Amino acid sequence: MANSMTAFGRAKALTADGSKNITCEIKSVNSRYLDCSVKISRVFSYLEEKVKAYLTQKGIVRGKVEIYIGVEIIEQKGIETALDSAAALSYIQALYKLRDEFGLPDDISVMSVAQNKELFCVVRPEEDAQRDWLDVQSVLDVAIESFLERRKAEGERLVEDIAAKIEGIRAIAERIKDLSANDIQGYSAKLEERIKKLLSDFDVEISEQRILTEAAIFADKAAIDEELVRLESHFKTFYEIIASPEPCGRKLDFLLQEMNREINTTGSKASNADIAHLVVDVKAELEKIREQIQNIE
């Protein structure tokens, strides 16, 4: 299963009791691991970890994911604002000290002290906290569903394009195979001729069979049949990976490294200029695929 790590989802709804208007937005870009951040209205910040855990439960395992949850309170139900008296006393005493030490005007008032929001906390019954989560969860579900649909659709487009590139590389590999078969025959003959010339120049005699054997050995070392066979095997593995229900981004990344290794070895062995040019074409296509794979979960 190839899901893109780039997507966006949004949902907005009024709660059943009409007390809250909730907006959820989810967006993500590619990342090596799951990096999730949640921005939520301060009054409901205690739900942040629940939201992160819920995202994982929904099967999102990679990507830099940002979640915004806005909660507009239409009607207060069961929520009380409490004063942290100890913190307030310490804060006011600090203000008096500031006034006295620096001779500042005495404009300390209820409203000026109340600007420090850290002196207050929201108190809610446990059942209200559970209701808040259910309210947020219902809207979050819709946003996640939209988000996942877009990830899937974008992932399918990526895989379709990558598969087209794989088939293009496959066709180039066949051309390399044909050129190599002809090249090896010519290479063996040229090598045999060069060995004979060198031996003649130095007035050295050696059996014809030994010359043929040495030429065959060198020609075998230059053969790229094994690399091309392994490359074809990697092509088949690619289709097996994308057909799997599991996230496949990392597997495809490792597979691409193996493809690169085979084509690099092919390039280093081949002495034919046409093959060398085709190897460059393959490497260029593999680099394009590598960039696309970085965005697959």
Disulfide bonds with the S-S distance in Angstrom:
none
